[in-house]
Amino acid sequence: MPAPPPIFPVTYIELPDFEQHVLANGLPCYHINRGTQDLVRIEFICWGGRPYEKHPLVARTTAALLKEGTHRHTGSDIAEQFDYYGANLGAPFQMDTGNLAMHCLNKQLPEILPLFVEILCEPALRQADLQAYTKRKQQSLKEDLSKAEVIAYRSITEYFFGTDHPYGYNSTTEGYSLLQQEWLVEHHYRCFHAGNGFAIISGHFDEVTTSYIHGELARIPNRSEVAPKIPPDIVQTPRKIVIPHTQGGQAAIRIGRRLFPRTHADANGCYVLATLLGGYFGSRLMENIREDKGYTYNISAAYDSFRWGGTFQIDTEVSPEYVQQTLHEIQHEIARLRDELVEEEELQMLRNYLMGSFLTMVDGPFNWAETVRTLLTEQLGKEDLASLIKTVQEITPEEIQRMAQRYLQDEDLWTVVVGP
């Protein structure tokens, strides 16, 4: 039997280019033209998420109702048209943005793209659709609130940001009942236009296709850019919160703190630190609490960022009898990061994992388009991703320890436990 090929660590990742064009209506349009099949994906992204809404839940509701019909086509008409041509339409709501995305074969663009622009610019946002949506969301919320993990997540994000912050407030049945159709119409008019966002075209397309797409997207109206509404930071002392919950057999544990957006100088280091602690299957929390102790099936730690803030959070669910032991082991692993240097073998394993994940981010036009969208919505560029890759390759055990000592002190971490 021949010997298997040798394994070499990934040491270099070439980040693809993406072109920027400004259309006749002022819309910035980014091209990622590197596919092999005649398939194109178009996504419109606007500053229309939570920081830009005037009333709670309006941003998510507006995005959700875009597909429910226009003044000329019903939601059924739209679904039938996209299905007939094998196209796809989605409105993937993000915390900071409102998005509308489609993909189809290049030859089907004349049948699909004009309808896409119509959905984006002329949604009906009917009262009947709002009522149906509200009823569905209230029912799903009732079901969600029977789950300990949902209650824990909602609670700790409130403690991080406060209930008046766009990242901190939670949906309620009463909040859905208060929604007004005119609020959605106003939010759409104010946010979904060429002067308040950008578009990303990805896939494989020639000059003729590009010209056609530009012409259709140039029909999107241009109005003034929208300013965010971010309240001042609140000062609170983190503490441990225990919330009794008798439904379900497990307890949910959330531990974490509020942090900063990706533009912060320590963001890359915190990303590496969180991944080392609980960001992949070989992480410390997984090795200790799942593999060694068997307290849980899954446990994770992550640094998440938005345009105007970020969080560090540890998530797990365990049987009630293991809550205290699990909390003890989590605290132990955090203390190890503060007190001990990471060994080079473990750090190299982490580097290999992260470099592999970066390869996935640039694999194909659509993955790269998702990455570019994230960079642009967080006010970053390709050079910032290159900086993150460099940090992963060059960060030292001493730098990781300094990150842990700076951001993972016990007195700075909230703990929420929900369960019997």
C-alpha positions as CSV (number, residue, x, y, z in Angstrom):
1,M,0.0,0.0,0.0
2,P,1.5,3.4,-0.9
3,A,2.2,5.8,1.8
4,P,-0.4,8.6,2.3
5,P,0.7,12.1,1.1
6,P,2.3,14.2,3.8
7,I,0.3,16.7,5.7
8,F,1.4,20.3,5.7
9,P,-0.1,23.2,7.7
10,V,-1.8,26.0,5.9
11,T,0.6,28.9,6.0
12,Y,-0.8,31.3,3.3
13,I,-4.3,32.1,2.2
14,E,-4.8,34.2,-0.9
15,L,-7.8,36.5,-0.4
16,P,-9.7,37.1,-3.7
17,D,-10.3,40.6,-4.9
18,F,-13.7,42.1,-5.3
19,E,-14.5,45.1,-7.5
20,Q,-16.5,48.1,-6.4
21,H,-18.7,50.0,-8.9
22,V,-21.1,52.9,-8.2
23,L,-24.3,52.7,-10.2
24,A,-26.2,55.6,-11.8
25,N,-28.4,55.9,-8.7
26,G,-25.4,56.0,-6.4
27,L,-25.7,52.4,-5.2
28,P,-22.3,50.9,-4.4
29,C,-22.1,47.5,-6.1
30,Y,-19.5,44.9,-5.3
31,H,-18.6,42.2,-7.8
32,I,-17.3,38.7,-7.0
33,N,-16.9,37.1,-10.4
34,R,-15.1,33.9,-9.9
35,G,-17.5,31.0,-10.3
36,T,-17.5,28.3,-13.0
37,Q,-21.2,27.8,-13.5
38,D,-23.6,30.3,-15.0
39,L,-25.3,31.0,-11.7
40,V,-25.5,34.5,-10.1
41,R,-26.4,35.6,-6.6
42,I,-27.5,39.2,-5.9
43,E,-27.9,40.6,-2.4
44,F,-29.1,44.0,-1.4
45,I,-28.0,45.1,2.0
46,C,-29.2,48.3,3.7
47,W,-28.7,49.9,7.1
48,G,-32.1,48.9,8.3
49,G,-31.6,46.6,11.3
50,R,-32.3,47.2,14.9
51,P,-30.1,50.3,15.4
52,Y,-32.1,52.1,12.7
53,E,-35.7,51.3,13.7
54,K,-37.9,53.8,15.5
55,H,-40.0,51.1,17.2
56,P,-39.0,47.7,18.6
57,L,-39.4,44.7,16.2
58,V,-40.1,46.9,13.2
59,A,-36.8,46.0,11.4
60,R,-37.3,42.3,11.6
61,T,-41.0,42.5,10.7
62,T,-40.4,44.7,7.7
63,A,-37.7,42.4,6.3
64,A,-39.9,39.3,6.9
65,L,-42.9,40.8,5.0
66,L,-41.0,41.9,1.9
67,K,-41.7,38.5,0.3
68,E,-45.4,38.6,1.2
69,G,-46.3,40.6,-1.9
70,T,-46.0,43.9,-3.7
71,H,-48.7,46.2,-5.0
72,R,-48.8,44.2,-8.3
73,H,-48.0,40.7,-7.1
74,T,-49.2,38.6,-4.2
75,G,-46.9,36.5,-2.1
76,S,-48.2,33.4,-3.9
77,D,-47.4,34.9,-7.3
78,I,-43.9,35.7,-6.2
79,A,-43.3,32.2,-4.8
80,E,-44.7,30.6,-7.9
81,Q,-42.5,32.7,-10.2
82,F,-39.3,31.9,-8.3
83,D,-40.2,28.2,-8.1
84,Y,-41.0,28.0,-11.8
85,Y,-37.6,29.3,-12.8
86,G,-35.7,27.3,-10.1
87,A,-34.7,30.6,-8.4
88,N,-34.4,31.3,-4.7
89,L,-35.5,34.4,-2.7
90,G,-34.5,35.1,0.9
91,A,-34.6,37.9,3.4
92,P,-31.9,37.0,5.9
93,F,-32.3,39.5,8.7
94,Q,-29.1,40.6,10.4
95,M,-28.9,42.6,13.6
96,D,-27.6,45.7,11.9
97,T,-29.0,45.4,8.4
98,G,-32.0,44.6,6.3
99,N,-31.2,42.2,3.4
100,L,-32.9,40.8,0.4
101,A,-31.1,38.1,-1.7
102,M,-31.8,36.0,-4.7
103,H,-29.9,33.6,-6.9
104,C,-30.8,32.1,-10.3
105,L,-29.3,30.9,-13.6
106,N,-28.0,33.8,-15.6
107,K,-30.4,33.0,-18.5
108,Q,-33.3,33.4,-16.1
109,L,-32.3,36.9,-14.9
110,P,-34.8,38.8,-17.2
111,E,-37.6,36.8,-15.6
112,I,-36.5,37.1,-12.0
113,L,-34.4,40.3,-11.5
114,P,-37.2,42.8,-12.3
115,L,-39.5,41.1,-9.8
116,F,-36.7,41.1,-7.2
117,V,-36.3,44.9,-7.6
118,E,-40.1,45.3,-7.4
119,I,-40.1,43.3,-4.1
120,L,-37.3,45.5,-2.8
121,C,-38.8,48.8,-3.8
122,E,-42.6,48.3,-3.8
123,P,-43.6,45.8,-1.0
124,A,-47.2,46.0,-0.1
125,L,-46.7,45.5,3.6
126,R,-50.4,44.8,4.0
127,Q,-52.3,44.9,7.3
128,A,-53.6,41.4,6.8
129,D,-50.0,40.1,6.3
130,L,-48.9,41.9,9.4
131,Q,-51.7,40.4,11.4
132,A,-50.9,36.9,10.2
133,Y,-47.2,37.4,10.8
134,T,-47.9,38.7,14.3
135,K,-50.0,35.7,15.2
136,R,-47.3,33.3,14.0
137,K,-44.5,35.0,15.9
138,Q,-46.6,35.2,19.1
139,Q,-47.2,31.5,18.9
140,S,-43.6,30.6,18.1
141,L,-42.4,32.9,20.9
142,K,-44.7,31.1,23.4
143,E,-43.1,27.8,22.3
144,D,-39.6,29.3,22.5
145,L,-40.1,30.6,26.1
146,S,-40.7,27.0,27.2
147,K,-37.0,26.3,26.5
148,A,-34.4,27.1,29.1
149,E,-31.7,27.9,26.6
150,V,-33.9,30.6,24.9
151,I,-34.7,32.2,28.3
152,A,-31.0,32.1,29.2
153,Y,-29.9,33.7,25.9
154,R,-32.6,36.4,26.1
155,S,-31.7,37.2,29.7
156,I,-27.9,37.5,29.4
157,T,-28.2,39.8,26.3
158,E,-30.5,42.1,28.2
159,Y,-27.8,42.2,31.0
160,F,-25.1,42.9,28.5
161,F,-26.7,45.8,26.8
162,G,-29.8,46.9,28.7
163,T,-33.5,46.7,27.6
164,D,-33.3,50.0,25.8
165,H,-30.4,49.1,23.5
166,P,-31.2,47.7,20.0
167,Y,-29.0,44.7,20.8
168,G,-30.5,44.1,24.2
169,Y,-34.2,44.3,24.0
170,N,-36.3,41.1,23.5
171,S,-39.4,40.4,21.6
172,T,-42.7,40.0,23.6
173,T,-46.2,39.1,22.6
174,E,-47.2,42.6,23.7
175,G,-44.6,44.1,21.4
176,Y,-45.9,42.2,18.4
177,S,-49.4,43.3,19.2
178,L,-48.3,47.0,19.2
179,L,-46.8,46.8,15.7
180,Q,-48.5,49.2,13.2
181,Q,-48.6,48.9,9.5
182,E,-47.5,52.5,9.0
183,W,-44.4,51.9,11.1
184,L,-43.3,49.2,8.6
185,V,-44.1,51.5,5.6
186,E,-42.1,54.3,7.2
187,H,-39.1,52.0,8.0
188,H,-39.0,50.6,4.5
189,Y,-39.2,54.0,2.9
190,R,-36.4,55.4,5.2
191,C,-34.0,52.4,5.0
192,F,-34.5,50.3,1.8
193,H,-33.0,52.5,-0.9
194,A,-29.8,53.0,-2.9
195,G,-28.5,55.8,-0.6
196,N,-28.5,53.7,2.5
197,G,-26.8,50.4,1.5
198,F,-25.0,48.4,-1.1
199,A,-25.3,45.4,-3.3
200,I,-23.1,42.3,-3.8
201,I,-23.2,40.3,-7.1
202,S,-21.4,37.0,-7.0
203,G,-21.1,34.0,-9.2
204,H,-20.1,33.8,-12.9
205,F,-21.2,36.5,-15.2
206,D,-20.1,38.2,-18.4
207,E,-20.2,41.9,-19.4
208,V,-23.7,41.6,-20.9
209,T,-25.1,40.1,-17.8
210,T,-23.3,42.7,-15.6
211,S,-24.7,45.5,-17.7
212,Y,-28.2,44.1,-17.4
213,I,-27.9,43.7,-13.6
214,H,-26.6,47.2,-13.2
215,G,-29.4,48.6,-15.2
216,E,-32.0,46.9,-13.0
217,L,-30.4,47.8,-9.7
218,A,-30.1,51.4,-10.9
219,R,-33.9,51.6,-10.7
220,I,-33.7,51.5,-6.9
221,P,-34.5,55.0,-5.6
222,N,-31.9,57.0,-3.8
223,R,-32.7,58.9,-0.6
224,S,-30.7,60.0,2.5
225,E,-28.6,57.7,4.5
226,V,-30.1,56.7,7.9
227,A,-28.3,57.5,11.2
228,P,-28.3,54.8,13.9
229,K,-29.9,55.3,17.3
230,I,-27.4,53.9,19.9
231,P,-28.1,54.8,23.6
232,P,-25.2,55.6,26.0
233,D,-23.6,52.6,27.6
234,I,-25.1,51.5,30.9
235,V,-22.9,50.8,33.9
236,Q,-23.8,47.6,35.7
237,T,-22.0,45.2,38.0
238,P,-22.0,41.7,36.6
239,R,-23.5,39.0,38.9
240,K,-24.9,35.5,38.9
241,I,-28.6,35.2,38.0
242,V,-30.6,32.1,38.7
243,I,-34.0,31.8,36.9
244,P,-36.3,28.9,38.0
245,H,-37.7,27.0,35.0
246,T,-39.6,23.7,35.4
247,Q,-40.2,22.8,31.7
248,G,-37.7,20.5,30.1
249,G,-35.1,18.3,31.8
250,Q,-32.0,20.4,31.4
251,A,-30.6,23.6,32.8
252,A,-29.1,26.2,30.5
253,I,-25.9,28.1,31.5
254,R,-24.7,31.3,29.9
255,I,-21.6,33.1,31.0
256,G,-20.1,36.2,29.3
257,R,-19.7,39.9,29.0
258,R,-20.2,42.8,26.6
259,L,-17.2,43.6,24.4
260,F,-16.5,45.7,21.3
261,P,-16.9,45.6,17.5
262,R,-14.3,44.1,15.2
263,T,-12.7,47.5,14.6
264,H,-11.3,47.4,18.2
265,A,-7.5,46.7,18.5
266,D,-8.1,43.6,20.7
267,A,-10.8,42.1,18.6
268,N,-8.6,39.6,16.8
269,G,-6.9,38.5,20.0
270,C,-10.3,37.9,21.6
271,Y,-11.5,35.9,18.6
272,V,-8.5,33.6,19.0
273,L,-8.9,33.4,22.8
274,A,-12.6,32.5,22.5
275,T,-11.9,29.8,19.9
276,L,-9.2,28.3,22.1
277,L,-11.6,28.2,25.1
278,G,-14.6,26.8,23.3
279,G,-14.8,27.5,19.6
280,Y,-14.1,24.0,18.1
281,F,-14.3,20.3,19.0
282,G,-10.7,20.2,20.4
283,S,-11.2,23.3,22.6
284,R,-10.6,23.3,26.3
285,L,-14.2,23.4,27.4
286,M,-15.1,20.5,25.0
287,E,-12.1,18.4,26.2
288,N,-12.9,19.0,29.8
289,I,-16.6,19.2,30.3
290,R,-17.8,16.9,27.5
291,E,-15.0,14.5,26.8
292,D,-13.5,14.1,30.3
293,K,-16.4,14.8,32.7
294,G,-19.3,13.9,30.4
295,Y,-21.5,16.7,31.9
296,T,-22.9,17.9,28.5
297,Y,-23.2,17.0,24.9
298,N,-22.1,20.4,23.7
299,I,-20.4,23.5,25.1
300,S,-19.1,26.5,23.2
301,A,-17.5,29.9,23.6
302,A,-17.5,32.6,21.1
303,Y,-16.7,36.2,20.4
304,D,-19.5,37.7,18.3
305,S,-19.5,41.2,16.9
306,F,-21.9,43.7,15.5
307,R,-21.4,47.1,13.9
308,W,-21.7,48.9,17.3
309,G,-20.7,46.3,19.8
310,G,-19.8,42.7,20.6
311,T,-20.0,39.9,23.1
312,F,-18.1,37.1,24.6
313,Q,-20.3,34.2,25.6
314,I,-20.1,30.6,26.9
315,D,-23.2,28.4,26.2
316,T,-24.1,25.0,27.4
317,E,-27.0,22.8,28.7
318,V,-26.5,20.2,31.4
319,S,-28.6,18.1,33.7
320,P,-29.6,20.0,36.9
321,E,-27.4,17.9,39.1
322,Y,-24.3,18.9,37.2
323,V,-24.8,22.7,37.2
324,Q,-22.4,23.5,40.0
325,Q,-19.7,21.1,38.8
326,T,-20.0,22.6,35.3
327,L,-19.8,26.1,36.6
328,H,-16.7,25.1,38.6
329,E,-15.0,23.6,35.6
330,I,-15.7,26.6,33.4
331,Q,-14.2,28.9,36.0
332,H,-11.3,26.6,36.2
333,E,-10.6,26.7,32.5
334,I,-10.9,30.5,32.4
335,A,-8.5,30.7,35.3
336,R,-6.0,28.5,33.5
337,L,-6.0,30.9,30.6
338,R,-5.3,33.8,32.9
339,D,-2.6,32.0,35.0
340,E,-0.8,29.6,32.5
341,L,0.8,30.0,29.1
342,V,-0.7,27.9,26.3
343,E,1.6,25.2,25.2
344,E,2.9,25.4,21.6
345,E,1.4,22.1,20.5
346,E,-2.1,23.2,21.5
347,L,-1.6,26.6,19.9
348,Q,-0.5,25.0,16.7
349,M,-3.6,22.8,16.6
350,L,-5.7,25.9,17.1
351,R,-3.9,27.6,14.3
352,N,-4.5,24.7,12.0
353,Y,-8.2,24.7,12.7
354,L,-8.6,28.4,12.2
355,M,-6.6,28.5,9.0
356,G,-8.8,25.7,7.7
357,S,-11.9,27.7,8.5
358,F,-10.5,30.7,6.7
359,L,-10.0,28.5,3.6
360,T,-13.7,27.7,3.7
361,M,-14.5,31.5,3.8
362,V,-12.8,32.0,0.5
363,D,-14.0,28.7,-1.2
364,G,-16.2,29.7,-4.1
365,P,-17.9,32.9,-5.0
366,F,-20.9,32.6,-2.6
367,N,-18.8,31.8,0.5
368,W,-16.6,34.7,-0.4
369,A,-19.6,36.9,-0.9
370,E,-20.9,36.1,2.6
371,T,-17.5,37.0,4.0
372,V,-17.3,40.3,2.0
373,R,-20.8,41.2,3.3
374,T,-19.7,40.6,6.9
375,L,-16.6,42.7,6.4
376,L,-18.6,45.6,4.8
377,T,-21.4,45.6,7.4
378,E,-18.8,45.7,10.2
379,Q,-16.9,48.6,8.5
380,L,-13.9,46.4,7.6
381,G,-12.0,45.7,4.5
382,K,-10.0,42.8,3.0
383,E,-6.9,44.1,4.8
384,D,-8.7,43.5,8.1
385,L,-9.3,39.9,7.3
386,A,-5.7,39.6,6.4
387,S,-4.8,41.1,9.7
388,L,-6.9,38.5,11.5
389,I,-5.2,35.7,9.6
390,K,-1.8,37.2,10.6
391,T,-2.9,37.3,14.2
392,V,-3.8,33.7,14.1
393,Q,-0.4,32.8,12.6
394,E,1.7,35.0,14.9
395,I,-0.1,35.3,18.3
396,T,2.0,34.2,21.2
397,P,1.1,32.4,24.4
398,E,1.9,35.6,26.3
399,E,-0.5,37.6,24.2
400,I,-3.3,35.1,24.7
401,Q,-2.7,35.2,28.4
402,R,-2.8,39.0,28.4
403,M,-6.1,38.9,26.6
404,A,-7.5,36.5,29.2
405,Q,-6.2,38.7,32.1
406,R,-7.7,41.8,30.5
407,Y,-11.1,40.5,29.5
408,L,-11.9,37.3,31.4
409,Q,-11.7,38.4,35.0
410,D,-14.4,36.7,37.1
411,E,-15.8,40.0,38.3
412,D,-16.5,41.1,34.7
413,L,-18.5,38.1,33.7
414,W,-22.3,37.7,34.0
415,T,-23.6,34.2,34.8
416,V,-27.2,33.1,34.0
417,V,-28.5,29.7,35.0
418,V,-32.0,28.7,33.9
419,G,-33.5,25.4,35.0
420,P,-35.3,23.3,37.7
